[in-house]
């Protein structure tokens, strides 16, 4: 994939005050072994107001991301030394930072495996740089929403801590507890659990869950939600093997069941 494969925005030069503002800007980690991709994407993201840390392989990226956490990571799947899947697997043992996967065109296996490992979104190569920027902004907004609790459709003035029996969701800390034990959720997983738990017994269709977790600017299919729900259940059952509060209504959607 060459630089010519990208739809490059017209403005690609940061303004004069860029250096003075870098500490307050979102920091993006970009991991890809294709240096043309690194150069083109980094230039564009910096022009859009992001700070970018670039890595050419998964091994160096893992060391860098664990020592210097970032706002969001973009990981290529196929890389030497350590591929994107293994990098994400290791990151998820230590961090729930938002992650976007770069996958091969039409490679459904890459996409589904990435989501099952805990990626929040994916984009296929070749891709428009404008589209990538919008995906990044949308995911950062979702991350902010999950921390502040300012969800669309949530009652005004509702507290940042949601308690449903043994379940506690703390938006400000991005913390999920089950019977006092922490369940480490990604941004997307947290929003899905909150959307279901805030109205126990109310069935949410997959389309409604997609809107709640992704918003209007990102297209994902029903299987993406199914993969996230499967992963969420697995995480809850790791702390409580009897967890069955998220119920599937086949052909309709999902609902959260309160304990009696």
C-alpha positions as CSV (number, residue, x, y, z in Angstrom):
1,X,0.0,0.0,0.0
2,X,1.6,3.3,-1.1
3,X,1.0,6.9,-0.2
4,X,-1.0,7.2,-3.3
5,X,-3.7,4.9,-1.9
6,X,-4.7,7.5,0.7
7,X,-7.2,10.3,0.4
8,X,-4.9,13.0,1.9
9,X,-6.5,16.1,3.3
10,X,-5.4,19.4,1.8
11,X,-4.1,20.9,5.0
12,X,-1.2,18.9,6.3
13,X,0.9,21.4,8.1
14,X,0.4,22.1,11.9
15,X,-0.1,25.7,12.9
16,X,2.6,27.8,14.6
17,X,1.3,27.2,18.1
18,X,1.4,23.4,17.8
19,X,4.4,22.8,20.1
20,X,2.9,24.9,22.8
21,X,-0.3,22.9,22.8
22,X,1.0,19.4,22.6
23,X,0.7,18.5,26.3
24,X,-3.1,19.1,26.1
25,X,-3.7,17.3,22.8
26,X,-4.8,13.7,22.5
27,X,-1.9,11.3,21.9
28,X,-2.3,8.6,19.3
29,X,0.0,5.5,19.0
30,X,0.4,4.4,15.3
31,X,1.8,0.9,14.8
32,X,2.5,-0.3,11.3
33,X,5.6,-1.8,9.5
34,X,4.8,0.2,6.3
35,X,6.8,3.4,6.6
36,X,4.8,5.1,3.8
37,X,1.6,4.5,5.9
38,X,3.3,5.8,9.0
39,X,4.5,9.0,7.3
40,X,1.2,9.8,5.6
41,X,-1.0,9.0,8.6
42,X,1.3,10.8,11.1
43,X,1.4,13.9,9.0
44,X,-2.4,14.0,8.6
45,X,-3.1,13.3,12.3
46,X,-0.7,16.0,13.4
47,X,-2.3,18.5,11.1
48,X,-5.7,17.5,12.7
49,X,-4.4,18.4,16.1
50,X,-3.1,15.0,17.5
51,X,0.3,14.1,18.9
52,X,1.5,10.9,17.3
53,X,3.9,8.2,18.5
54,X,4.9,5.9,15.7
55,X,6.2,2.3,15.9
56,X,7.3,0.0,13.1
57,X,6.7,-3.3,14.9
58,X,4.6,-4.8,17.7
59,X,7.5,-5.5,20.1
60,X,8.7,-1.9,20.3
61,X,5.1,-0.6,20.4
62,X,4.4,-2.8,23.4
63,X,7.3,-1.4,25.4
64,X,6.4,2.1,24.4
65,X,2.7,1.9,25.2
66,X,3.3,0.3,28.6
67,X,5.8,3.0,29.6
68,X,3.9,5.9,28.0
69,X,0.2,5.3,27.8
70,X,-1.7,7.1,25.0
71,X,-5.3,8.3,24.3
72,X,-5.8,5.8,21.5
73,X,-3.8,3.2,19.6
74,X,-4.1,2.2,15.9
75,X,-2.6,-1.2,15.3
76,X,-1.9,-3.0,12.0
77,X,-2.7,-6.7,12.1
78,X,0.2,-8.1,10.0
79,X,3.7,-7.0,11.4
80,X,7.0,-8.6,12.0
81,X,8.3,-9.7,15.5
82,X,4.8,-9.3,17.1
83,X,1.6,-9.0,15.0
84,X,-1.3,-6.7,15.9
85,X,-3.3,-9.6,17.4
86,X,-0.6,-10.6,19.9
87,X,0.1,-6.9,20.7
88,X,-3.6,-6.3,21.5
89,X,-3.8,-9.5,23.6
90,X,-0.8,-8.3,25.7
91,X,-2.1,-4.7,25.9
92,X,-5.5,-5.9,27.2
93,X,-3.9,-7.5,30.2
94,X,-2.6,-4.1,31.3
95,X,-4.8,-1.4,29.6
96,X,-8.2,-0.7,28.3
97,X,-7.2,2.2,26.0
98,X,-9.3,2.6,22.9
99,X,-7.9,0.6,20.0
100,X,-8.6,0.7,16.2
101,X,-7.4,-2.2,14.1
102,X,-6.1,-1.8,10.5
103,X,-7.0,-5.0,8.7
104,X,-6.7,-6.5,5.2
105,X,-9.4,-5.6,2.7
106,X,-12.4,-7.9,3.2
107,X,-10.6,-10.0,5.7
108,X,-13.4,-10.9,8.0
109,X,-11.3,-13.2,10.1
110,X,-9.0,-10.3,11.1
111,X,-11.9,-8.1,11.9
112,X,-13.7,-10.6,14.1
113,X,-10.6,-11.8,15.9
114,X,-9.7,-8.2,16.6
115,X,-13.1,-7.5,18.1
116,X,-13.0,-10.7,20.2
117,X,-9.6,-9.7,21.6
118,X,-11.0,-6.4,22.6
119,X,-10.5,-3.9,19.8
120,X,-13.1,-1.1,19.7
121,X,-13.2,-0.5,16.0
122,X,-11.5,-1.5,12.7
123,X,-10.9,0.0,9.3
124,X,-9.8,-1.9,6.2
125,X,-6.9,-1.0,3.9
126,X,-6.8,0.9,1.6
127,X,-8.6,3.6,3.5
128,X,-9.4,7.3,3.4
129,X,-7.4,9.4,5.8
130,X,-10.5,11.5,6.4
131,X,-12.4,8.4,7.4
132,X,-9.7,7.4,9.8
133,X,-9.7,10.8,11.4
134,X,-13.5,10.6,11.9
135,X,-13.2,7.1,13.4
136,X,-10.6,8.4,15.8
137,X,-12.7,11.3,16.9
138,X,-15.8,9.2,17.3
139,X,-13.9,6.7,19.5
140,X,-12.4,9.4,21.6
141,X,-15.9,10.9,22.1
142,X,-17.2,7.4,23.1
143,X,-14.3,7.1,25.6
144,X,-15.2,10.5,27.1
145,X,-18.8,9.6,27.3
146,X,-18.0,6.4,29.1
147,X,-16.0,8.4,31.7
148,X,-18.5,11.3,32.2
149,X,-21.8,9.4,31.9
150,X,-23.2,12.1,29.6
151,X,-25.0,9.5,27.4
152,X,-27.6,10.4,24.9
153,X,-31.0,9.5,26.2
154,X,-29.9,9.2,29.9
155,X,-32.1,11.2,32.3
156,X,-30.8,14.7,33.1
157,X,-29.0,14.9,36.4
158,X,-28.5,11.1,36.8
159,X,-25.5,10.1,39.0
160,X,-22.2,9.1,37.5
161,X,-22.4,5.8,39.5
162,X,-25.0,3.3,38.4
163,X,-25.8,0.5,40.8
164,X,-27.9,-2.6,39.9
165,X,-27.6,-5.2,42.7
166,X,-24.1,-6.6,42.5
167,X,-23.3,-4.5,39.5
168,X,-21.7,-1.0,39.9
169,X,-20.6,1.2,37.0
170,X,-18.6,4.3,37.8
171,X,-18.4,6.6,34.8
172,X,-15.9,9.0,36.2
173,X,-13.4,6.2,36.9
174,X,-14.4,4.0,34.0
175,X,-14.8,1.2,36.5
176,X,-17.1,-1.8,36.5
177,X,-17.5,-3.9,39.6
178,X,-19.4,-7.1,40.1
179,X,-19.8,-8.1,43.8
180,X,-17.0,-5.7,44.6
181,X,-14.6,-7.4,42.1
182,X,-13.4,-5.3,39.2
183,X,-14.3,-6.3,35.6
184,X,-11.9,-4.7,33.1
185,X,-14.0,-3.4,30.2
186,X,-13.0,-1.6,27.0
187,X,-14.8,1.7,26.1
188,X,-17.3,-0.1,23.8
189,X,-17.9,-2.9,26.3
190,X,-18.6,-0.4,29.1
191,X,-21.1,1.6,27.1
192,X,-22.9,-1.6,26.0
193,X,-23.2,-2.8,29.7
194,X,-24.4,0.6,30.8
195,X,-26.9,0.8,28.0
196,X,-28.4,-2.5,29.0
197,X,-28.2,-2.1,32.8
198,X,-29.7,1.4,33.0
199,X,-33.1,-0.1,31.9
200,X,-33.3,-3.6,33.4
201,X,-35.8,-5.9,31.6
202,X,-36.0,-3.6,28.6
203,X,-35.0,-5.3,25.4
204,X,-32.4,-3.4,23.3
205,X,-32.1,-4.3,19.6
206,X,-28.7,-4.7,18.1
207,X,-29.3,-1.5,16.1
208,X,-30.0,0.4,19.3
209,X,-26.8,-1.1,20.9
210,X,-24.8,-0.1,17.9
211,X,-26.1,3.5,18.1
212,X,-25.4,3.6,21.9
213,X,-21.8,2.3,21.6
214,X,-20.7,3.7,18.2
215,X,-22.9,6.6,17.4
216,X,-24.1,7.5,13.9
217,X,-20.7,8.0,12.2
218,X,-19.4,4.4,12.2
219,X,-20.9,1.4,10.4
220,X,-20.7,-2.0,12.1
221,X,-22.8,-5.1,11.5
222,X,-24.9,-7.2,14.0
223,X,-22.1,-9.7,14.5
224,X,-19.9,-7.0,15.9
225,X,-22.3,-6.5,18.8
226,X,-22.6,-10.2,19.3
227,X,-18.8,-10.5,19.5
228,X,-18.7,-7.7,22.1
229,X,-21.5,-9.3,24.2
230,X,-19.7,-12.6,24.1
231,X,-16.5,-11.1,25.4
232,X,-18.4,-9.1,28.1
233,X,-20.0,-12.3,29.4
234,X,-16.6,-14.0,29.5
235,X,-15.2,-11.2,31.5
236,X,-18.0,-11.3,34.1
237,X,-17.9,-15.0,34.3
238,X,-14.2,-14.8,35.1
239,X,-15.1,-13.2,38.4
240,X,-18.5,-15.0,38.9
241,X,-19.0,-18.3,37.0
242,X,-22.8,-18.0,37.6
243,X,-23.2,-14.6,35.8
244,X,-26.1,-14.7,33.4
245,X,-27.6,-11.2,33.7
246,X,-27.2,-10.4,30.0
247,X,-29.9,-12.4,28.2
248,X,-30.1,-13.0,24.5
249,X,-33.5,-12.8,22.8
250,X,-32.8,-14.5,19.5
251,X,-33.8,-12.4,16.5
252,X,-34.5,-9.4,18.7
253,X,-31.6,-8.3,20.8
254,X,-30.4,-8.3,24.4
255,X,-31.6,-7.3,27.8
256,X,-30.2,-7.0,31.3
257,X,-31.9,-9.0,34.1
258,X,-31.9,-7.7,37.6
259,X,-31.3,-10.3,40.4
260,X,-34.4,-11.0,42.4
